[in-house]
Amino acid sequence: MTAGANPADTAAPLQDWPLRPWLLAGLGAIAGLAVQLLLDDHGDEAWAAALAATIFFAAAAASFTLRPNRWIEAAVFSVALGLVMGGIAWLAVDTGDNLAGEEFAFAAGVFFSLLAVPLFQADFHRRRWATPYAETHFHVWSDAVSAGGALAFTLLSWLLLWLLDALFGLIGINVVEEAIQTDGFVGLFCGATFGAAMGVLRNQLGIIGTLQRVVMMVFALLAVPFGAAILIFLAILLASGGTALWDATDSATPVLLTCALGCFVLANAVVRDDDEARSDNVAMIAAALALSAAIFPLTVFAAISMGIRIDQHGLSPERLWALVAISLATAYGLAYWVGLARGRLKGWSHYLRRANLHLAVASCVVALLLALPILDFGGISARQQVARLDAGEVSAEDFDFAALRWDFGDAGRTALSRLSEREGQVGELAAKAAAADERYPVFPDRRSQAAELAFDFEDPALREWTRDHLRANPWVCQSSCVALDLGMDGDRRHVAFVSAGPIQHVRFRDDGVPDPPQPMASPPPDGTFTPDTVEVREWTGRQIYVDGQPVGEPFP
């Protein structure tokens, strides 16, 4: 116990408060009803979204923090947190597409809330850096278990309600169905059941603490095989020079960050609250050491992978948010390395725990700052993309003008307007993108399939037709694609798109408008497609070959 702390205050979270289930059930019912009515009637309006977020997050925070001896303080904190999240929600809805990545800003606000609640519960606002790590760690896990249990109870309550509806329906009584269809019932019922369950569970924190230890024991068992697998992965990756990783930059970053998060969770499952609670099993301790040390290289590889992606395609708001996540993960990895170096084999777990507390506070502050409209990631991305175009790092025909129009907010549209005033191909393509009423359908990180399109012809007009067709139909090609000029088919220009997926034949009129799409031909044999293996051979008719193998049907 910290010097000067009130014993009653320290034990308060473990006290049984008989009124808690009733208070939280009533608070949840009112909050759920209000949120549903607001969103149903005024869901598109900024003030309604802000008020709904304020009510929701204030009620959620209160369900975790209300205690009998400090209920006023908990109420003030809950309302303050709700107002912060309400303001963030208002900005996200009110700005619309004026700012890029507003959904990420709101997610940052949610992350801030998830960190702020256990820090408040541990009285960090009073004790600051003297806050015992064990208390913070206890609240993080007990909050997660309580929320999961309350959510499960809410789902079970709905199942029971549907069962009763079916049961009474057998005798022609539809009162349950009519109640469910009443405006606001869903929010009221979910809020009441969730709040009641939270109240019961929060009164049983001693039991939840025991359950928490059981869960951590299970996680600690998983640490051994996962740690071994991570070490094998890193050894193979380093031995190969990272070739396999760089060839998979589309998915490498999220996979590596997820693995780093797994290392963090499982290592802390072994480390526990203090050295007395830490497992003495040699294998588990070795696994925790390995996992703690692996976080930093995993995040460094994630950073390199993202760097390669940015070098290829430039910045975007999504990639900037990914860089933020990578930076936080790298900070944890580096702090763990410092803790391992300072603690050696005896005191390393103490330094890891202190690093967790310090980084949690720093992450909470960073998340709040990023949730506010301080940095315009759309403007940063737009300036960098235009700079790449001006420097010749990307050609005008491969530049993604549509991204400036649709993805980068007002800053992107301003940059696009300036580009449209230029002469030549840049101005023409920018003006075309600026005048578009809707964007071509896209897949994530595949906005400009033209950048991955190879040609076997030089005709600039035909190249532009094929690019326009691919932008409008990005599903035609896989990650790489080859366009083949098959000459004239009557009065149509015949082009085939060849990739690892089904082959599509397109016939263009003399104005570049394609005929209705033809059925796609069979894809190349598995594993045979690379752009340099595509060729056209004479046959009874003609046939497309990939790596010497005939693909699809012959054509004239």
N, C-alpha and C positions, 0 to 999 in steps of 0.2 A: 504494500500500500504506500502511496506517495505521502510524504510528510505533509501534514496540514490538511489532509483530506478528511472529510466527514465520513465516518464509517457507515452511517445511515445512507449517505448519498452513494457510496460505492456499492452497497448491497441492494440499492433500490431496483435495478433492472431485474433482480431475481425474486423480488417480492410478489406474492400473489395479491392481485387487486381485483376483488370480486366485481366491481363495476366495469372493469376494462372491456369484457366481451360485449356488454350492453352499449357502452359508449361507442365502441368502434363499429358495432353493427348499425347503430343509428347514424353515425357519421358517414359510414360507407353507403348506406341507403340514400341519404340526402345527396351526397356527392355523386353517386352513380346516376340518380334521377336527373340532377341538374346537368351533368355532362351530356347525357343522352338527349335531353330536350334541346339543349343549346346546339349540339351538332346536327340534330335532325332538322331543326328549323332554320338555323343560320350557319350551317357548316362551312360555307364559302366566305364568310365575313371575318375579317381579322379580329374584331373585338370579341366575337363569339369564340373563336379559337383560343384567344388569349385568356378569356374568362374560364373556359373549359379546362385549359391546361393549369391555370391557377388553382382551381378547385380540386382537380385530380391529384396534382403533385402535393398540395397542402394536406389533403386527406391521407395520401399514401405515406407522407413523412410522419404525420401524426400517429399513424398506426404502429410505427416503429419506435417513436420517441416518447409518447405520452407515458408519464409515470406519476404516481400520486403525490410525491413530495416536490416535484418541479414541473407541474403541469402548465403553469403560466409560461415558463421559459421554453418548454417544448412547443407550446402553441405559437409563441412568437417566432421560433425557428421555422416551424412548419409553414406558417403564413408567409414568412420571408422567402423561403425556398419556392413556395407556390408562385409568389409574385415574380421571382426571377425567371422561372420557367414560363410563366404567362407572358412576360416581356419577350422572351426568346421566341415563343410560338407566334406572338403578334408580328415580330419582325419577319419570321419565315413565311407567314401567309400574306402580310401586307406588301412585302417586296416582290412576291411572285417570282417571275423570272428576271427581275431587274438585277438581282445578285445571283451568282452561280453557286451551286452547292448548298442551298439553304437547308436541305435535308440533313447534310452532314453537320451543319452548325447546330441543328436541333439535337442530333445524336450526341454531339459534344456536351450539350446541356444535360442530357440524361446521364451521361457518364459522370459529369460533375456532381449530379444529385446522388448517384450511387456511392460516390466517395465521401460526400459531405455528411451523409446520414450517420455512418459508423464513427466518423471523426467527432461529430457532435455527441453521440452516445457515450464515447469514451472521454468526454469533457476536454477535448483538445483545445477548445476556445479558452479554457481556464489554465490548464496545465502545460499547454504548448508542447515543447520538446521533452518535457518531463513526463509526458503521457506514457503509461506502461504499455509496451507492445502487446502484452497478453490480453489486455482489455480490448484494444482495437481489433486484434485478430479474432477474439471471441465474438464481438459484435458483427464483424463481416460474415462469419460463418453462420451464426445464429439467425441473422437477418435473411440469409439465403435459404436456410432450412425452413424458417417460418413462412417466408413468401411462397416457397414451393409447396409446403403443406397446405397453406390457405388456398392456393390456386387449385390444388388437387381436390380439396373439399368443395370448392365452387363448381368444378366440373362434375363431381359426384352428385351434387345437389341438383344440377340440371338434368342429369340422367334420371334421378329419382322423380323429378317433376314431369319429364316426358313419359316415364312409366305410369305415373298416376293419371296423366292425360289419356294414355292408351287404355288404362283400366276403366276409368269412368266413361270413356267413349263407348265401351262395350254395352253400357246400359243407357246410352243416349244422353249422358250429361257432359256438356262441353265447357263447363265453367273454367277448367284449367286452361284450355286452348284460348278461350276468350280473354282470360287474364294475361296470357303471354302476348296476345296481339294488342293489348292496351298500350297506348303511348307511354313510354318511360318505364314500363315494367321490367324490361331486360336490364336496364341500368340499375334500377332500384334493387332487383333481386340479386344481381351480381355483387353490387356494393355491400348489401346487407350480409350475404353469406361469406364474402371474403373478409369483411370486417369482423364478423362474429368469430370466424376461424382464427383470425389473427389475434383477437383478444384472448381466446382460449390458449393458443400456442404461446403467446408472450407471457402468460401466467405459468408456463411450464418450462421456463428457460433452463432450469436445472436438468430436467430430462433431455431437453434439446442439446444441452452441452454434452451429455453422455452420448447422444446420437451423433453429434459432431465428431467426437473422438473415434467412434466406430467408422464413420465415413472416411476420416483421415487415415485410419489404419488400412482400409481397403485401397485408398489412393497410394499409400506408401508401398503396398504390395505391387501396384502397377508401375511404380517408379523404377523397379529393377529391370524388367524387360524393356521398358521404354528408353531408359538410359542406355542400355546396351545397343538398342537399335539406332539411337541417335549417334552414338560413337562410331558405329559401323558406317552409317551414312556419311558422316563427316570425313572419316578416313578414306572411303572410296571416292568421295567428291574431291578431296585434296589430291589424291593420287592421280585422278583423271584430269586434273587441271581445271575442273569446273566446266568441261565441255558440255556434258549433259544438261547442266543447269542453265547455261546460256542459250541453249537451243530451245528451252521451254520457258522463256521469259513471260509468256502470257499468264501462266499459273504459278510460277515459282514463288513470287512474292507473298501471296496469301497463304500458300502452303508452309513456307518457312516461318512466317509470323505466327501461324497457328501452332506449329511445332514449338516455337519459342514460348508461347503462352502455356502449352502443355508442360514444358520443362519447368516453368515458374510455379505452376500449381502443384505438380508432383514433388518438386524439391521442397516446397514449403509444407507439404503434407508430412514429410519426414522430419523437417526442422521443428515443427510445432511451435508452441508458445514460448518454451524455455528449454534449457538443456536437460532438466529433470524429466520433462515429458517426451523428449526426443528418443527415438528408438536406439537401442544399443546394438542392433543387428548390423554386423559389419557390411553385409551386402547392401542393405538399405542406405547406410551412411555413404558407402562408395557411390551408389547410384545418385544420391542427393548431391554429392560433390561433382559428379560428372554432369548432371543436369544443370546445376548452377553455372558450371564453366561453359556449357554448350550454348547458353542463351546468347552470349555476345557474338560468337562466330555465326550463328544462325541469322541474327539480325544484320550482321555485316554482309553476309551473302544476299539477304533480302534487299539491302540498300544497293548493292552492286547490280542485282537483277533489275531493280527499278531504275537505276541509273542508265542501264542499257536501253530500257524501254523509252526513257525520256530522251536519250541521245537519238533514238530512231524516229520518234514521233513528236518530241517536244513536250512541253508542260500542258497539263489540263487541270481543272479544279480537282477532279478525282485523284489524279496523281499527286497533287500537292497535299491532299488529305492523307494519302497513303504515306507520303514522306513524313508527315506529322506522327503517324502511328509508328513508323519505323524509328523515328528519332526517340520517342518515348521508350520503345522496346530496347533500343540500343543503350539508352541511359541506364535501364535496369541491368542489362548485361554487363556494362562497364562497371557499375556499382558493385555487382556481384564479384567480378574479378578483383576489384580493390578489396572487398571484404574477405575473399579467400586468401589474398596475399597478406593482409594485415593479421588475420586470425590464425593463419597456418592450419595445422591439423587439430588444434584444441579449441580455439575461440572463434572459428570461422562462422558458426551458426549465429552467434551474438551479433556480428557485424551485418549479416544478411537481414536479420530482423530489424535492426536500426535503419538499414537501407530501405527496407519496405516501408517503414513509417515516413521517412523523409521523402521518398519518391511518391508516396501516396498523396502527401500534402502538395508537393510540386505539381503532380498530375492534375489534382483537383483545381488548382489555380490556373494552369495552362488550359484545361478544358473549358473553364468559365470564360477566359479571355477569347478563346477561339469561337465560342458560341456567340459572342457579341460581334457586331459588324465593324470590327477594327481593321481586319485584313481582308482585302478584296482578292480572293484567289482567282476570280475570273479576269480581273484586270492584269494581274501578274502573268497569268497564262497567255492572255491575248498579246501583251507586249512581247513576250518571249517568242510566240509563234510568228508574229510579224517580223521580228528580228531574224528568225531562221529563214524566212522567205527572202528578206532583203539581202542576207548574206549568201544566198544561193545554196543553203544547206538542203532546201527542198524546192523542187520546180513548181511553177505555177499550176501545171496540170495535175500534180500530185498533192497540192496543198488543200487542206480540208477547210474550205471557206464556209461550209455549212456549220462547222463547229463554232465559228465565230458568231454565226447568226443565232444558233439555238442553245449552245452550251455554256457560253462565257458571260452571260448577262448583258447589261447595258454597255459595259466596257468592251465586250466582244463586238456588239453591233456598232459601236462608235468606230472601232478599228476597221470593221468591214466597210462602213460608209466611206472612210478615208481611202481605203484600197480601191473602192469602186470609182473614185475620182481620178485614178491613174489611167494612163493610156496603155494600150496594148492588151495582151492576154490577161494580165492580172486584173485590170479594171473590168474587162468583160465578164470574167468568171466571178469576181466579187459582186458585180451588179446583178448577175443572174442569181447568186445565192441570197442576196439581200431582198430580191423581189419574190422569192419563193414563199408561198402561203403555208406550206407544210414541209416538214423534213422527210427525206426518204427514210424508210424503215431501216433500223440498224440493230446490230448486236453489240454488246459491250466491247469497247476497245476495238471495234471493227468499222469505224465510221467512214473510213476511206479505203475501201477495198481496192481502189485504183492503185494505191501505193504498193499492193502486193500482186499486181497484174503484169504478166509478161506478154509480149507480142511477137508474132513471127512475120510481121509486116510493118511498113514504114508510113503508110498512108495516114496523114494527120487527121483527116476528117473521119475516117473509119475508126481510128483510135478514140476519138472523142465520143463517137456513137457508142462504142463498146463500154467506155467508162460510164457514160450516162446510164446505160442499161444496167451495169453492175451496181451503180449507186442506188438505182431504183429497186433492184432485186438482189440484195447482198447474199441471199441464201444460195445463189447459183454457184458460188465458189467457196472452197474451203480456205485455209490460211494462205495458200498460194494457188495461182491460177494462170493458165496460158490461153490466150485468144488466138485462134487459127483463122486465117483468111482463106476460105474455100472457094473464092471466086464468085461468079455470077450464077444465080439459079433463076433463069428467066430474067425478069427485070428487077430482081432482088439481089442484094449483096449478102452472101452466105458466110456466117461466122459461127465457129464452135468454141464453147468455153469448156476447157478441160481442167479438171482438178481431181482431188482424191475422192470426190463425191460423184454423183451422176452427171453425165455430160449433157449440156444443153446446146441445141442448134437454134440459132436466131437468124432470121432473114430481115434485113433492113431495106426500107424503101429509099429512094434517092434523096429524100429529105431527112433521113436519119431515124425515122419512126419505125420501130420494129413491128413485124406482124405479130398476131397473137402467139403466145408461147406454144412450142411444140412439146409433146411428151419427152421427158428426159430419158436418155439412153443409160444403159447399165454403167456403173462406175468401173474404173480400172481394177484389176486384181489387187487384193490387199498387199500393201507394202511396195507396190511397183511405181507409184507416181512420184516423180520429181520433175520440175519444169524442163530440165535438159533431156529428159527421156521421151518427150512428146514429139511425134512425127506423123506425117501423112504419107501413105504409100498407095501406089496404084494396085488395084485388085480387079475383080470382075467389075466392080464399081470402085469406089474408094473407101478406105477404112482408116480409122484413127488407131495408132499404136502407141502404147506406153511401155517403155523399156522392152521393145521388141514383141509385145503381146498385143493382139487385136482387141480393141475395146469398142463396145457399142455395135450398132448396125452399120453396114456399108451404105454409102450415099453416092449419088451420081458424080 
